[in-house]
Amino acid sequence: MALCERDRVVLDIERTWWLDGRSKTEVVRARLRVSLARYNQLLGGLVANKEAEVYDPLVVRRLRRARERRRWATMGAQPASDRRPR
């Protein structure tokens, strides 16, 4: 199933919100009329979406890496890809 307009707007916001000169919360409310918590839920759902990766691969892959780092941090470890060689 193709991305809906809202999903594309979510990815567009995530890619460029800091260029707007406002806080992320203000940008999200102005463009989507949802709370930042709801925006993050929508964004989290897009991370696993193949169509989202096709639409904006850099943002989706960055979000996947960040999610993986958070998961590893809760376990008190770090993924092999982040470890420095000795």
C-alpha positions in Angstrom: 0.0 0.0 0.0 1.4 3.4 -0.9 2.0 6.1 1.6 -0.8 8.5 2.3 -0.3 12.2 2.3 -0.1 12.4 6.1 2.7 9.8 6.1 4.7 11.8 3.6 4.2 15.0 5.6 5.4 13.2 8.7 8.6 12.2 6.9 9.0 15.7 5.4 8.7 17.3 8.8 11.3 14.9 10.3 13.7 15.7 7.5 13.5 19.5 7.7 11.7 20.7 10.9 14.8 22.6 12.2 15.0 24.7 9.1 11.7 26.3 10.0 13.1 28.3 12.9 10.4 27.0 15.3 10.3 24.2 17.8 9.5 20.8 16.5 6.3 20.9 18.5 5.2 24.1 16.8 6.0 22.7 13.4 4.1 19.5 14.0 1.0 21.3 15.4 1.0 23.8 12.5 1.4 21.2 9.7 -0.5 18.2 11.1 -2.6 19.6 13.9 -1.6 16.8 16.2 0.4 16.6 19.4 4.1 15.8 19.4 3.3 12.5 21.2 0.9 11.5 18.4 3.5 12.6 15.8 6.1 10.3 17.4 3.6 7.4 17.3 3.0 8.0 13.6 6.7 8.3 12.9 7.4 5.1 14.9 4.9 3.3 12.7 6.7 4.5 9.5 10.1 3.2 10.6 9.1 -0.4 9.7 7.2 0.6 6.5 8.9 -0.3 3.2 7.1 2.4 1.3 8.4 5.0 3.8 12.0 3.8 3.2 11.4 4.1 -0.6 10.1 7.7 -0.1 12.8 8.9 2.2 15.5 6.3 2.8 17.9 8.6 4.7 15.4 9.6 7.3 14.0 6.1 7.8 17.4 4.5 8.1 18.5 7.2 10.6 15.4 6.6 12.7 16.0 2.8 12.6 19.6 3.3 13.8 18.4 5.6 16.6 15.8 3.1 17.7 18.4 0.3 17.7 20.8 2.5 19.8 18.0 3.2 22.3 17.2 -0.5 22.6 20.8 -1.4 23.2 21.2 1.4 25.7 18.3 0.0 27.8 20.2 -3.3 27.9 23.4 -1.5 29.0 25.3 -2.5 25.9 26.0 -1.1 22.5 25.6 -2.7 19.1 28.7 -4.1 17.4 28.4 -1.5 14.7 29.0 1.3 17.3 31.9 -0.3 19.1 35.3 1.2 18.6 38.2 -1.1 17.5 40.8 -1.7 20.2 
